[in-house]
């Protein structure tokens, strides 16, 4: 190009005009790079995805490779273009994802078909869902010497279950918004607004359980102006909820007479009482539900563990409600998938640092050794079952994870 075109410009300006208009962000080159695979979820109505496009960009810029099945993020409103622009490789067959990746990260637990696609020695990060775990699927992972981590058991620095906490916050707040929908005329409800206005008494909401779900349900209901009553057998949990919310709210231990009176007079009842292991406590009988006010709303968040109401039956996002004794029952077990994009942002904030740590520390083995929160999530290590509860359930011998890591160091 003729230099005469640049006459009258300073040397700095000339150099600037001759620079390329776009330049690629430098990507680290590393020998310990991770090959992370994200297959499309095949589980019914699972809309979440483990990583957002910006998290993919962060991992790629740290020298790692991401391979994704086409439309893996579509249900959470992330397009293939969003991911490919951040450096992810998009493929159109889940088999390619499983064959190429060293680490598979997904939401739902793997099916037997998906385990068959996995290659020996692969790392799997997903949910475990003990209630639906199949013995043949577990044995298939053991045979392939998979190392498997469950989301449910990941702990943060404070020792709390970080994914459970995040999803519980979402479910608690969302359950109140769902209740508001089904109280309205749009869904043939009572035609009530959640929370009163001047001169009109507020709606009454009873929350069973003072855990994270109960706390965030109470926060949301109070902020919308509803009258809230919280029941839990634990005084400690009730006191903690009271302190965390920062305002006085009706709390009570589970006294049958007091609870029954509250349930039969309320507009919305939310079941958020869970069990550590096994079935959630069923504390509201069918006869109590039959005496609830017509068009009242029951939202049983604990339905994945059996439910807190005797009348509860599992529903889904397509047909979320049914009526029994003229009471509207909402019993969808996967409420977080209703707000999949928000849930994905919450999940990616947890998983991305773990994946970066695996790369920085030279492999998962070193991260497990150094971080107790990640170690707590391991239930299969290189084909050895390390979770005693699962071993007892399926009659499979389990081994101590700490000893396994030491012997492989």
Secondary structure, 3 states (H helix, E strand, C coil): CCHHHHCCCCHHHHHHHCCCCCCCCCCCCCCCCCEEEECCCCCCCCCCCCCCHHHHHHHHHCCCEEEEECCCCHHHCCCHHHHHCCCCEEECCHHHHHHHCCEEECCCCCCHHHHHHCCCCCEEEECCCHHHCCHHHHHHHHHCCCEEEEHHHCECCCCCEHHHHHHHHHHHHHHHHHHHHHHCHHHCCCCCCCCCCCCCCCCEEEEECCCHHHHHHHHHHHHCCCEEEEECCCHHHHHHHHHHHCCCCEEECCCHHHHHHHHHHCCEEEECCCCCCCCCCCCECHHHHHCCCCCCEEEEHHHHHCCCECCCCCECCCCCEEEECCEEEECECCHHHHHHHHHHHHHHHHHHHHHHHHHHCCCHHHHHHHCHHHHCCEEEECCEECCHHHHHHHCCCCCCHHHHHHHHC
